[in-house]
Amino acid sequence: MKEVRFFYVPDAGQQTELPAEEAMHAVRVLRLKEGDEMFLMDGAGSFYRAKVTMAAPHHCYYEVEERILQEPQWKGHLHLAIAPTKMMERMEWMVEKVTEVGIDEISFLNCQFSERRMIKIQRLDKIVISAVKQSHKAWKPLLNEMTSFKQFLEGHREGRRYIAHCYEEIPRTNLFDELQKSHDTEDVTVLVGPEGDFSVDEVKQAVDAGFQSVDLGKSRLRTETAGLSAVMTMHLGQQILQQ
């Protein structure tokens, strides 16, 4: 069976030409030509079966033949807020993997013990798009610019909110256990700190703001591993609730 190739085209149903990078891949790498079939995704819940109408070195035009509406693969809004690692390659790896697993929104936190205070959101967005295509996700996750921990807490968010940390002196429950007490349609936000963890004051600020204090298990995880673990736990919690 021939592999289906997806191209990311925002507003694909209203466009007739692939974006420049997608066109280059379609024409120069895949060597698509007039009349060939391809599939498009708009990142907003729809796939499109389309036909190439013209292929040139720097352009690829198409005609939509069918819009295929997709059903969400999970319920609620899953949001990971995480402090980026000093080595950006590790954060790029995590962004790719949580997109493949499934996430609705990713935010980046500037915390007291953060070793990285700036990120290149455009590069991360390209990684997200690649992961969306590879994993055939109908919805592209929202990627937010870095914000201060305080500003993030001040933003109003619905649903269940958790802060994961390693301080034994602050009462914690397990994230998976807590998620089993929720409803599978509830929104879930999980905060993951930098490599030196959140500060004690930050954890207390989050708890005061309505976040529940949780752990991700008995192992002490690297930041990027903790982020992936949190997202997988969100999905596992939903699966248990749906049984």
Secondary structure, DSSP 8 states (H G I E B T S, - for coil): -----EEE-TTGGG-SB--HHHHHIIIIIS---TT-EEEEE-SBSEEEEEEEEEEETTEEEEEEEEEEE---SSSS-EEEEE---SSHHHHHHHHHHHHHH--SEEEEEE-TT-S-----HHHHHHHHHHHHHHHT-SB--EEEEEEEHHHHHHS---SEEEEE---TTS--EEHHHHHTTS-TTS-EEEEE--TT---HHHHHHHHHTT-EEEE--SS---HHHHHHHHHHHHHHHHHHHH-
